Amino acid sequence: MSLTTILFYLFALLTLGSATFMVFSRNIVHAAFAMMFTLLGVAGLYVLLYADFIAATQILVYVGGILILILFGIMLTTQGFTSGFKTLTVNLVPGIGLALLASAGLIYVFVSSPWTSVSMEAPKTTITEMGMLLMHEYMLPFQVTGLLLLVAIIGALLMATKISHKPKKDS
């Protein structure tokens, strides 16, 4: 067994184990930390797929940004009145049934797919290829996405500050 295969199984075990712990954890802070290990495991799988840019983005955006935001949100909003708050696992039986159904579908696709031998040589760089695609073929969708995100941020700021456009009464 090669080192790549061993690393794949370790990252897959880390991802699946921490995701399972996250789902079944009754403590919301422990679930958030388990989510961190799940996201790190997925980043490790991206590295094994030679998707270095996506792996770095996974770590920076999801682990470094969104997860820390979730943890701060949990810690700042859990004042005295929510100190005993525990999450409840509801709909356990339908959830397990759906997970088993999805797993059976994935196993079927895995077994029935015609796999071919692929050379495991790493590409020169994925960042250069992605940059060239974004700045040539996908320039318009890239710019439209940036504009939509800007409009969403401005809308969120307006909603958060509750700006009123009513004229002031002179007294």
PALO-894858 format. One line per 3 residues: number of its first residue (from 1); for each residue x, z, y of N, C-alpha, C. Coordinates in steps of 0.2 Angstrom, whole numbers. Atoms other than C-alpha are relative to their C-alpha. Layout:
NUM	X/Z/Y/X/Z/Y/X/Z/Y; ...
! end
This chain:
1	4/0/-6/0/0/0/5/0/6; -4/1/-6/7/-5/17/-2/5/5; 1/-5/-5/9/6/32/-7/-2/4
4	6/3/-4/-5/-5/41/-6/3/-4; 6/-2/4/-17/-1/27/-1/8/0; 0/-8/0/-13/18/27/-3/2/7
7	2/-2/-6/-15/18/46/-8/-2/1; 7/2/-1/-32/9/45/-4/5/-3; 4/-5/3/-39/21/33/0/7/3
10	0/-6/-4/-33/36/43/-4/-1/7; 5/1/-6/-41/29/59/-7/0/-2; 7/0/2/-57/25/50/-2/7/-2
13	2/-6/2/-57/42/42/-1/5/7; 1/-4/-7/-54/50/60/-6/-2/3; 6/3/-3/-68/39/67/-6/3/-3
16	6/-2/4/-81/42/54/-1/8/0; 1/-8/0/-77/61/52/-2/3/6; 1/-3/-6/-77/65/70/-7/-2/3
19	7/2/-2/-93/54/73/-5/4/-4; 5/-4/4/-102/63/59/0/8/3; 0/-7/-3/-96/80/66/-4/0/7
22	3/1/-6/-102/74/83/-8/0/0; 8/0/1/-120/70/77/-3/6/-3; 3/-6/3/-122/86/67/2/6/3
25	-2/-6/-4/-114/98/79/-6/3/4; 5/-4/-4/-126/111/87/2/2/7; -3/-2/-6/-114/115/101/2/-7/4
28	-1/7/-3/-114/101/114/7/-1/3; -7/1/-2/-96/105/120/4/-3/-6; -3/2/6/-90/103/102/-1/-7/-1
31	2/7/1/-100/87/101/4/-5/4; -3/4/-5/-92/80/117/8/-1/-2; -7/1/2/-74/84/110/0/-4/-6
34	0/4/6/-78/76/93/-1/-7/2; 1/7/-2/-84/61/103/7/-3/3; -7/3/-2/-66/60/111/4/-2/-6
37	-4/3/6/-58/59/93/-3/-6/-3; 3/6/2/-71/46/89/2/-6/4; -3/6/-5/-66/35/104/7/-1/-1
40	-7/1/2/-48/38/100/1/-4/-6; -1/4/7/-50/32/82/-2/-7/1; 2/7/-1/-59/17/88/6/-4/4
43	-6/3/-3/-44/13/100/5/-1/-5; -5/1/5/-32/15/85/-2/-6/-4; 2/6/4/-42/2/76/1/-6/4
46	-2/5/-5/-41/-9/91/7/-2/0; -8/1/1/-22/-7/90/2/-4/-6; -1/3/6/-22/-12/72/-2/-7/0
49	3/7/-1/-32/-28/77/4/-4/5; -4/4/-5/-19/-33/89/-3/-1/7; 4/0/-6/-31/-30/103/2/5/5
52	-4/-6/-3/-19/-20/114/-4/1/7; 3/-1/-7/-29/-23/131/-7/4/-1; 7/-3/1/-46/-18/123/2/8/-2
55	-2/-7/2/-37/-2/115/2/4/7; -1/-4/-6/-30/3/132/-6/1/4; 6/-1/-4/-46/0/141/-5/5/-3
58	4/-5/4/-55/10/127/2/7/2; -3/-7/-2/-43/25/131/-1/1/7; 0/-1/-7/-43/23/150/-7/1/2
61	7/0/-3/-62/20/153/-4/5/-4; 5/-4/3/-71/29/139/3/7/-1; -3/-6/1/-59/43/134/2/3/7
64	-3/-2/-6/-51/45/151/-5/1/6; 5/0/-5/-66/42/162/-7/3/-2; 7/-2/1/-83/43/155/0/7/-4
67	0/-6/4/-79/57/142/1/6/5; -2/-6/-5/-71/68/156/-6/1/4; 6/0/-5/-87/64/167/-5/4/-4
70	5/-3/5/-98/70/152/2/7/0; -2/-7/0/-88/86/150/-1/4/6; 1/-3/-6/-88/90/168/-7/1/2
73	8/-1/-1/-107/87/169/-2/6/-4; 2/-6/4/-109/99/154/2/6/3; -3/-6/-2/-98/112/161/-3/2/7
76	3/-2/-7/-105/111/179/-7/2/0; 7/-1/0/-123/111/174/-2/6/-5; 2/-6/4/-123/125/161/2/6/4
79	0/-6/-3/-126/139/172/-3/6/-4; 3/-6/4/-133/156/166/-6/-1/-4; 6/2/4/-150/149/161/1/-4/-6
82	-1/4/5/-143/137/149/6/2/-5; -6/-2/4/-129/148/141/-2/0/-8; 1/0/7/-138/149/124/-3/-7/-2
85	3/7/2/-143/130/124/4/-3/-6; -2/4/6/-140/122/107/-4/-6/-1; 4/7/2/-144/104/102/-3/1/-6
88	3/0/6/-156/102/89/0/-7/-4; 0/6/4/-155/89/75/-7/-2/-2; 7/1/1/-172/81/75/0/-7/-4
91	1/6/4/-179/67/63/6/-1/-4; -6/1/4/-165/70/51/-1/-5/-6; 1/5/6/-173/61/36/-1/-7/2
94	0/7/-2/-177/45/46/6/-2/2; -7/2/-2/-160/45/53/5/-1/-5; -4/1/5/-152/47/37/-2/-7/-4
97	3/6/3/-163/33/30/2/-6/3; -2/6/-4/-159/21/44/8/-1/-1; -7/1/1/-140/25/42/2/-3/-7
100	-1/2/7/-141/22/23/-2/-8/0; 2/7/-1/-150/5/27/5/-4/3; -5/4/-4/-137/0/40/6/-1/-4
103	-6/0/4/-123/5/28/-1/-5/-6; 2/5/5/-131/-5/14/1/-7/2; -1/6/-3/-132/-20/25/7/-2/2
106	-7/2/-2/-114/-19/31/4/-1/-7; -3/1/6/-108/-17/13/-2/-7/-3; 2/6/2/-118/-32/8/4/-6/3
109	-4/6/-4/-110/-43/22/7/0/-2; -7/-1/2/-93/-36/17/1/-3/-6; -1/2/7/-95/-40/-1/-1/-8/-1
112	2/7/1/-103/-57/1/3/-5/5; -4/4/-5/-92/-64/15/6/-3/-4; -6/3/3/-79/-77/10/6/2/4
115	-6/-2/-4/-63/-69/15/6/-4/-2; -6/4/1/-47/-79/17/6/4/2; -7/-3/-1/-29/-74/18/2/-2/8
118	-2/2/-7/-24/-73/37/7/3/1; -6/-3/-1/-7/-71/43/0/5/5; 1/-6/-4/-4/-54/51/5/0/6
121	-4/0/-5/7/-60/65/-3/1/7; 3/-2/-6/4/-53/82/0/-5/5; -1/6/-5/-1/-65/96/5/3/5
124	-5/-1/-6/11/-66/111/-3/6/4; 3/-5/-4/-1/-56/122/-7/-2/1; 8/1/-2/-20/-54/124/-1/1/7
127	2/-1/-7/-19/-49/142/1/-6/4; -1/6/-4/-12/-65/148/-5/-5/-2; 6/5/2/-25/-75/138/-6/2/3
130	6/-2/-3/-39/-64/144/0/-1/8; 0/1/-7/-33/-65/162/-1/-8/2; 1/7/-1/-32/-84/161/-7/-2/-1
133	7/1/1/-49/-85/154/-5/2/6; 4/-3/-6/-56/-74/168/1/-3/6; -1/3/-7/-48/-83/182/-1/-8/0
136	1/8/0/-52/-101/176/-7/-1/-3; 6/2/3/-66/-103/164/-6/5/2; 5/-5/-1/-76/-87/167/0/3/7
139	0/-3/-7/-73/-85/186/-6/2/3; 7/-1/-3/-91/-86/191/-3/6/-3; 3/-7/3/-98/-73/178/4/6/2
142	-4/-6/-2/-83/-62/183/-2/3/7; 1/-2/-7/-87/-62/201/-7/2/1; 7/-2/-1/-106/-61/199/-1/7/-3
145	0/-7/2/-103/-45/188/2/5/5; -2/-4/-5/-93/-38/201/-5/1/6; 5/-1/-5/-106/-41/214/-6/4/-2
148	6/-4/3/-120/-34/203/2/8/0; -2/-7/1/-109/-18/200/0/3/7; 0/-2/-7/-107/-17/219/-7/2/3
151	7/-1/-2/-125/-18/222/-3/6/-3; 2/-6/3/-128/-5/209/3/7/3; -3/-6/-3/-116/7/217/-3/2/6
154	3/-1/-7/-124/5/234/-7/3/-1; 7/-3/1/-141/8/227/0/7/-3; -1/-7/2/-135/23/218/1/5/5
157	-1/-4/-6/-128/30/234/-6/1/4; 6/-1/-4/-144/27/243/-5/4/-3; 4/-4/3/-154/35/230/2/7/0
160	-3/-7/0/-142/50/229/-1/4/6; 0/-3/-6/-142/53/247/-7/1/3; 7/-1/-2/-161/51/249/0/-2/8
163	0/2/-7/-159/41/266/-7/-2/1; 7/2/-2/-175/40/275/0/-4/6; 0/4/-6/-178/26/287/-6/1/5
166	5/-2/-5/-192/35/296/3/1/7; -2/-1/-7/-190/35/315/-1/8/2; 0/-7/-2/-186/52/322/-5/1/6
169	5/-1/-5/-200/60/333/4/4/6; -3/-3/-6/-195/64/351/-4/6/1; 4/-6/-2/-200/82/355/2/3/7
! end
